[in-house]
Amino acid sequence: RRGFAAGLSRLITLPLQFLAFTGTVYAVGRYLFGGTGEYREVAYTFALFFVPLSILSSVLGSVVYGIPLLGDMAGWLMTLIQLAYAYVAVQSSMNVRAGVAPVAALLLAALVTSAFNLALYW
């Protein structure tokens, strides 16, 4: 029962976390940096890489994460790949090219999503 409840909870909270993150990226890009993209573009662009990389990360997790050093390297590699795609996603979906704007949007979105997670699981 506990496993089912946890899975059901995750099915509800994961989309909420995605909405909080992409909504913050959109708001920061639009209102702080003058981006011209729409929210649907942000959500679509992030979904294009987030879902496949999350699946790949899960598969890798079941195969190599238990192996010392190799599992850590795979985890860091997946994180770096997601960060690189996220940077490009902010640039392309919000039409902001300034070097600091995509980074600031991602950092603020990470902070807002972390606060959201704290409130959700408190």
N, C-alpha and C positions, 0 to 999 in steps of 0.2 A: 504493500500500500504506500509506503513512504517513497519508493522509487517512482511509482505512478504519479503521486502528488508532486514530486520534484520535477518530473518531466512535463507535467501539465503546467506547472508554474513557469517553467522555462519557455514553454510555447507562448505564454502570455507576455512574459517580461522581455523576451528577446526582441519582438517587434517594437515594443515601447522604447527600448534602449536605442534601437535603430532610428526610430522617429526622433528621439531626443538628440541624438548625435547629428543626423542629417539636417534636422531643423535648426540646430545651432550653427552648423556650417553655413547653411543658407542665410540665416539672419546676420551673422557676422560678415559674410562675404557681401551681402546686399547693403546693409546699413552702415557698416564701418569702413568698407573698402570700395563701395560703389559698384559692386558686381552687377551684371545685367542678367544673370541666369535666373531660371525659375526653380522652385522647390522640386518639381517633378524631375527635372534634369539632374539635380543633385542626388536625389534618391535613386534614380535609375543608374547613374554612373557609379555610385558606390555599390549598388547591388550587383553590378556586372562583375566586379572583382572580389567583393567581400564574400559572397556565397561560395564561389568555386574555391577560393583560397581557404575558407573555413573548412570546407569538406576535405581538401587536400591536407590541411593541418591535422584534422581528426584522424585521417588515414595514417599519416606519418606518426601521429601520437600513439597509435596502437602498435606500430611497427618498431620505431626507433627511440621513442622517448624514454623507454626503460633502460636503454643502453647508456652508461655514463659517457660523458663528453659528446658522443654522437647525437644523443637526444637534445642536449643543450644547444649544440650547433644548429640542429634542424629548427629548434624553436626560435633562435635568434634570426636565422635566415628567413623564416616565415614572417617574423615581425618586420624585418627590414624591407621585405618585398611588399608587405601591406602598407608600410609607411610611404614607400616610393609611389605606389599606385594611388594612395590617398592624396599625396601632394599634387600629382597630375590630375586627379579627379576634381580637386578644388579649382585648379587653374582652368580646366576645360569646362566644367559645368557652371561655374560662376563668372567666367570670363575675366578673371583677375590674374594678371601676369606678374605683378610686382613680387619680388623675391620674398618679402616678409609677410605679405598678406595671406598666402596659403598656409604658411606655418602658423601664423597667429590664429587663423580660423580653426585649424586642426587642434591647436593647444586649448583654445577656449572651448571647443566642442568636447574635447576629452575631459576638461574640468567640469563642465555642465553635466556630462553623462556620468561622471564619477559621483557628483553630488546627487544626481537622480538615483543612482544605484544605492548609495548610502541611505537615502530616504526610503527607497523601495524595500530594502532588506533590513532596515533598522528594527 
